[in-house]
Amino acid sequence: MTVSIASGKGGTGKTTIAVNLALCLPGPVQLLDCDVEEPNCAIFLRPNLVSRENAAIPVPHVNEALCTACGECGRFCRYHAIVSFKTQPLVFPELCHGCGGCTLVCPTAAISEELRPIGVIEGGSARSISFQQGRLNVGEAMAVPLIRALKKKVRPGGTVILDCPPGTSCPVIASIRGSDFVVLVTEPTPFGLNDLRLAVETVRALALPFGVVINRADVGDDGVRRYCGEKSIPILLELADERRIAEAYSCGIPAVEALPGLRVLFEGLGARIAAEAKANRMVSTAAGSRLDA
């Protein structure tokens, strides 16, 4: 089962939930830090990283001897990564999404592809957890290709936890796509509710089952709870605003290790996620059977 931990905004405690949940689940457990612009699961897990590989995307390379400056490549590219003003094409590698379309439409086969590094993928282990993280190169604009490369490290069997980037943009969608269940972490504030609404719309657009975890649940107001009730969204866990959790966090110590009593809460969260995902599969199977009939 693959579980994505996401949030509509940063600072809600997404990484806290991902790390502590991974530590409390029965094995085998694999944790992927998909927040490749600022990965921080390793701060808490302190993994032994034993592998490191470069990630790259293919970008166009123009053979000027074959190019006729017809401009087909520029007309095809929606991202303006390659343009031609009746001259030899200009390539802007940072804008390229690596789709390879320009190479296909070139009538003289003047365009080939070369790899451009965008980041690294590191892997190892922490406690009994298999751990991988992506780290985007400074200055890179696109995280999605690195996230896709990182997700190829998912191994079948066991539970996979994806710590996703915050927000609702392309990196989030690339991270949560294909998940069996999505946990949306929020906080009971007007800002938290506003961004939770956006995250819910995103997850529902992808037709993924999901539930909500309310972090720092004893502050703010009850807007998030009322919203979840109105929209029939399950609240999987409410975690109190506990000073000792914040102190442990500031020292890079997982909450369940600083406060062992919290372990039962995260074990319960894992059980609830499994039950919700199973119920959703049963509903989907039944709906599919009715359509087939």
N, C-alpha and C positions, 0 to 999 in steps of 0.2 A: 504494500500500500504506500502511495506517495502522498504526503501531506505538506501543503504549502502554508507557511506562516507569513501573512501579508498584513498591510495596513494602509489606510488612505493617506496617512501623513507620517512623518518621521517623529521619533521621540515617544511613541506610545508604549514601547516595551516589547517590540516584536522579537528582537534578538534574545531578550530575557526569556520569553516563552519558548522560543525554538531550542535554545541551549538546555534549559531545565527539563523540557519535555523529552529531548533526546537522552538525557541522563537517566530518566525514570522509566523509559520503555524497555520491555524485555527484548533481548537481542534476536537476530542481528539488526543493528541500527546504523544507517548511513546519514550523515549530515552534510549538506552542500550549502555553502555560503554563496548565494547568488547575488548578493548586494556587492557586485564587483567593483563599484566605484568607491566603496568604503567598507570592505569586509572587516567584521570585528568579532565573529564567533571565536576566533583563535585567541583573543584576549582572555576569554574565560576558560576555554578548554585546554589551552597551552599544548596543542598537538605536537607530536613528533613528525615533522614533515620530511618525508623521505623521497618525494618525487617532485619534479618541476619541469614543465614543458611549455613551450611557447605556443600561443594561439595566434592565428593569422587569418586574414581574409584575402581572396583573390581580387586584384585590381588590374585594370587594363594597361597594357603596354603597346604603344603604337610603333609599327615598323614603317618609318617614313618613306622607305623605298617602295613600298607597296600601296601606300595610302594615296587616294585620288582626291581627298578633301570633299567627298560627296556629302558629308554631314549626316548620314544615316544613323551613326552612333549617337550623336547629340540629340537627334530627334527622338530616338528611342528612350534615352535616359531621363526618367522623371525626377531625378535628384540633381541633375546638372553636374554630375561628376565628370562628364566628358562633353566638351562643347567644340563646335567648329564653325567659324565664321568665314566659310569658303577658303579656309587655310588648314594647315595641319592641326588636328585636334589637340586641345589643351586638356590635360587630365588633372583632376583635383582628387587625389587619393583619399583624403579625409572625408569626402562626401560619398564615396563609393560604398554601396551596400553589398557588393560582391555577387550580384545576381548572374553575371555573365551574359546578359542580353546583348551588350554592344558587340561582343565577339560573334554572336550568332547572326546579327543583321549586317555585319560588314561584308560588302559584296566582293572584296578583293582579299579577304582573310588577312588583313593588315594588323588586326588586333589579336594579341595573345594575352595571357594572364600571368601575373607574377604575385607572389605572396607578400603581404605587408603585415608585419607583426603588430598586434593590438594589445597584447597582454600575456599573462602567464596563468597556468593552472597548477596549483600545488596540492599535493595529497599526502596523507599519512594517517595516523590514528591518535585517539585521545581516550584514555580509559578503555572501554570496550567499543567505542564508536569509531567507525570508518569515516574519515573526514576529508573533504575536498573544498577548496576555495578558488575563486577566480579573482585576479587582481588586474584591473584595467590600467594600461599605461597612462601616465599623466598627459593630459591634453587631448586624449581620444574622446570623440563626441558620441560614439555609438557603443553601447554596452551589450546590445542584443546578440551580436555574433559570438561574443565571449560567453554569454550565458548559455547559448545553444551548445557550444563546445563543452562547457562544464557539465551540462545535463547529460551528455553522452557518457559520463562517468557513472551514471546510475546503474547499479547492479541489480538483477532480478532477485526476488526473495527478500524477506525481512521488511523493515519499515524504512522509508526514505523521508527525511525531513528537509525541506527547502526553506532556508531563510531568505525571503525575497526582498528586493528593493522596496522602499516606501513609495507611496503614490499610486497612480493609476495609468501611467504612461507605458510605452512599448516595453521597457525592461521588465515591468511587472507582468504584463501579459505573456511575454516569452517565458517567464519563470513559472507562472501558475498553470499555463496551458498543459493539458494532459494529466493534471493531478486528480487523485481520487477524492480529495477533500481539501478545502481551503479554510484556514482559521484566520479570521480578520480580528486583529488586535486594535482596540480603541481605548479611549479614556472618556469619562463622563463629563465632558465640557462641550460648549457650543462648537468649538473648533473640531473636537473629536467627532461630534455627531455629523457636522457638515462633510467631513472627509470620509466618514463611514458610509454615508449615503452614496458618495461617488464610487467607493470600493464595492459596495453591494451591486450597484448598476453594472460595474465592470464584470464581476463574477457571474452575475445572472446572464449577461450577454454571452458569456462563454458556456453557459449551461452547466456550471460546476456546483456540486453541493458544498455548502459552507455553514459555518456557525461563527459566533462572536465570543471573544474573550474581552472582558472589561478589566483593564488594569487600573490601579489606584481607584478602586471602585467606591471607596468611602469618601471621596471628595467630589466637588462639582455638583451636578444636578441629576435629575432622573430622566433627562431627555433621551439618552441612549436606550434605556430600558423601555420607555414608552414606545420608541420607534421600533425596537425589536419585537415588542408585543403586537403592534399594529401590523407589521409586515410578516409575522409568524416566523421570525428568525430565532433559532435556538441560541440561548446564552449558555455557553459551555462551561465557563468558569468566571468567577469574579475574584480578583486578587486585590487584597487591601493595600492601602498606602502605608507600608511598614518601614520605619526608619532603618531597621536592621538590614532589610533587603537593599535599600539605597546605599548603606555603608559597605555592604559586601560587593555591590556592583562597582562602587568607586575603587575598590581594591582588586577588581578582576576576579572575584570569587562567585561561582554560581550560587543562586539563592538556596537551592536544596542542599548544598553542602554547608552553607552558613547557618541555615535553619532547617535541620532534618525533618521537622514536623511538616514542612511544606511538601515533602515527597508524596504524601498520600493525596494531596490536591492534584499534583501533576500526573500521578498514576491514574486518578479518576478522570482527568482530562483526556489521557490517552484512551481509556476505556470508552469514554463518551464519544470521542472521534470515531473509534472503530465501530461503535453501535450505529452512529448516524450514517457513516459511509455504507455499512451493510444494509441499513434500511433503504437508503437511496438506490443501491443496486437492485434490491428486490422490487422496488417500485418501477424502476426503469425496465427490468426484465418483464414484469407483468404488463407494462404498457406496450412493450415490444411484441409480446405474445398476442395481445388484443389486436394490434395492427396487422400482424401476420394472419390472424384468423379472418 
